[in-house]
Amino acid sequence: IKSMGFKASRTHDWSLINPGQRVCDYYFMFPLMHLDAKDPKNYLFSRTDYLLNLTREKLGHEIFFRLGASIEHSDMDAHFNVLIPEDFEKVAEIFAATVRHYNNGWGNGHNWGIKYWEIWNEPDNRNVWDLRDDQKAKIEPSARDQKRMEFFVKFFVMCLKRLKSEFPELKIGGPALTALKLDYFGALLDGCKEAGVAPDFISWHYYGADPDMIIKW
């Protein structure tokens, strides 16, 4: 990896390549959602601390931290960790605590100055942002993708406002869509504008082998 000249490592899906380790994903670092998200005793940061420190010390990489969940390749109707959170405000607080731990030493943490923080990954993908059963029961199948997007816009705006209120100096954005979906980004940015908050960056993926396609977008 060093010989390829990469400068940063992004933390999405790291729990999948570290089997059995509770790393990076918010529900691994804060496993009991009924507890107080403002109390550092309720977090399990040590495993992620080790992994990130290894990345920084051995590779010399900056950390690009994805706040959220890894993809869940289970049955399309049997998701567990990637279900839309019941309490958006609490997850936003968990995200803030995570930033505080790694940049401000909170909870026996570090002062690593991680600059880039990405809210979620591929919310347009049901394997990473899916409706709960109680939500599905109230929404017609043909309308579920639209509702998933609407829920995510609300979630993203709440998390962005929470993080920017405490960490205005950092670069906070997202949400790493599966492609450059202008309608989705339009809804997301409209929601941000209405709330009076702006992401520092927007992100998406390209699945393919032709770099020219990125330029064509």
C-alpha positions in Angstrom: 0.0 0.0 0.0 2.8 2.4 0.8 4.4 1.9 -2.6 1.1 3.0 -4.3 1.3 6.4 -2.6 -2.1 6.5 -0.9 -2.3 9.3 1.6 -5.5 8.5 3.5 -7.7 5.5 4.6 -11.5 5.6 4.7 -13.1 3.6 7.5 -16.2 2.2 5.7 -16.8 -1.6 6.0 -13.7 -2.1 8.2 -15.7 -4.3 10.5 -16.2 -6.7 7.6 -12.4 -7.1 7.1 -11.8 -7.5 10.8 -14.1 -10.5 11.6 -15.2 -10.6 15.2 -14.0 -7.2 16.1 -16.4 -4.4 17.0 -14.8 -1.5 15.1 -15.8 1.7 13.4 -19.6 1.3 13.0 -21.6 3.4 15.4 -23.6 0.5 16.9 -20.3 -1.3 17.7 -18.8 1.7 19.4 -22.0 2.4 21.3 -23.7 -1.0 21.5 -26.5 -0.4 24.0 -28.8 2.3 22.6 -30.8 2.7 25.7 -27.8 4.1 27.6 -26.7 7.7 27.9 -24.8 8.8 24.7 -23.1 11.6 26.7 -21.4 9.3 29.1 -18.0 8.0 27.9 -18.4 4.8 30.0 -21.0 3.6 27.6 -18.7 3.4 24.6 -16.3 0.7 23.3 -13.6 2.7 21.5 -10.5 0.7 22.2 -10.8 -1.7 19.3 -11.2 1.1 16.8 -8.5 3.1 18.6 -6.1 0.3 17.9 -7.0 -0.1 14.3 -6.8 3.6 13.5 -3.6 4.0 15.3 -2.1 1.1 13.3 -3.2 2.8 10.1 -1.7 6.1 11.2 1.6 4.7 12.5 2.3 1.8 10.1 1.0 3.4 6.9 1.3 7.0 7.8 -2.2 7.6 6.5 -4.6 10.3 7.4 -8.0 9.0 8.5 -11.2 9.7 6.5 -13.8 8.7 9.0 -17.1 7.4 7.8 -19.8 7.8 10.6 -22.4 5.1 10.2 -22.9 1.5 9.3 -21.1 -1.1 7.2 -23.1 -2.8 4.4 -25.2 -5.8 5.5 -25.2 -8.6 2.9 -28.1 -10.5 4.3 -31.5 -11.3 3.0 -33.0 -8.2 1.6 -35.9 -8.5 4.0 -33.8 -9.4 7.1 -31.6 -6.5 8.0 -30.5 -5.8 11.5 -27.7 -3.3 11.9 -28.6 -1.1 8.9 -32.2 -0.3 9.8 -33.1 3.3 10.0 -32.4 4.4 13.6 -35.4 5.0 15.8 -33.7 8.0 17.5 -32.0 10.3 15.0 -31.0 12.8 17.7 -29.3 10.1 19.8 -27.3 8.8 16.8 -26.2 12.4 16.0 -25.0 12.6 19.6 -23.1 9.3 19.2 -21.4 10.8 16.1 -20.4 13.9 18.0 -19.0 11.8 20.8 -17.0 9.9 18.3 -15.5 13.0 16.8 -14.8 14.3 20.3 -13.0 11.1 21.3 -10.6 11.1 18.3 -10.0 14.8 18.1 -10.5 16.2 21.6 -9.3 13.4 23.9 -12.8 12.7 25.3 -13.3 9.3 26.9 -9.6 8.5 27.3 -9.3 9.4 23.6 -6.9 11.1 21.2 -6.0 14.4 19.6 -5.5 13.2 16.1 -7.0 16.1 14.3 -9.0 14.0 11.9 -10.3 16.5 9.3 -12.8 14.7 7.2 -16.0 13.1 8.6 -18.5 11.5 6.3 -22.1 11.0 7.4 -23.2 7.5 6.3 -22.5 5.5 3.2 -24.9 4.6 0.3 -28.2 5.5 1.9 -29.7 4.9 -1.5 -28.7 1.2 -1.1 -31.2 -0.9 1.0 -28.3 -2.9 2.3 -27.0 0.1 4.2 -30.2 2.1 5.0 -33.4 0.1 5.2 -36.9 0.7 6.6 -37.8 -1.0 9.9 -40.8 -3.4 9.8 -43.1 -0.9 11.5 -42.3 1.6 8.8 -42.8 -0.9 6.0 -46.2 -1.7 7.4 -47.3 1.9 6.9 -45.8 2.5 3.5 -46.8 1.1 0.1 -44.0 -0.9 -1.6 -44.0 1.5 -4.5 -43.3 4.5 -2.2 -40.7 2.9 0.0 -37.6 4.2 -1.9 -38.9 7.7 -1.7 -39.6 7.4 2.0 -36.1 6.0 2.6 -34.7 9.0 0.9 -36.9 11.4 2.9 -35.9 9.8 6.2 -32.3 10.0 5.3 -32.5 13.7 4.4 -34.0 14.4 7.8 -31.3 12.3 9.5 -28.4 13.8 7.5 -29.5 17.4 8.2 -29.9 16.6 12.0 -26.4 15.0 12.2 -24.8 17.7 10.1 -26.2 20.5 12.3 -25.2 18.7 15.4 -21.6 18.2 14.3 -21.1 21.6 12.8 -22.4 23.2 16.0 -19.5 21.7 18.0 -16.9 21.2 15.3 -17.2 24.1 12.8 -13.5 23.8 11.9 -13.9 20.3 10.5 -14.9 19.1 7.0 -18.2 17.3 7.4 -20.3 15.9 4.5 -21.4 12.8 2.7 -23.3 10.6 2.1 -21.3 8.5 -0.4 -24.2 7.6 -2.8 -23.8 4.6 -5.1 -23.5 7.0 -8.0 -23.9 10.6 -8.9 -27.7 10.8 -8.4 -28.7 14.4 -9.0 -32.3 13.9 -7.8 -31.1 12.5 -4.5 -28.4 15.2 -4.0 -31.0 17.8 -4.9 -33.3 16.6 -2.2 -30.4 16.4 0.3 -29.1 19.9 -0.4 -32.6 21.4 -0.4 -33.1 19.9 3.1 -29.8 21.4 4.2 -30.6 24.8 2.8 -34.0 24.8 4.5 -32.3 24.0 7.8 -29.7 26.7 7.3 -26.7 24.3 7.2 -24.3 23.3 4.4 -22.1 20.2 4.0 -18.4 20.9 3.4 -18.4 18.2 0.7 -20.7 15.8 -1.0 -19.6 12.3 -2.0 -20.5 9.4 -4.3 -19.0 6.2 -5.7 -18.2 5.0 -9.1 -18.4 1.2 -9.7 -16.6 0.6 -12.9 -13.2 0.4 -14.7 -13.4 3.4 -16.9 -12.1 6.7 -15.3 -13.4 8.7 -18.2 -16.9 7.9 -17.0 -16.3 10.1 -13.9 -15.3 13.0 -16.2 -18.5 12.4 -18.3 -20.6 12.7 -15.1 
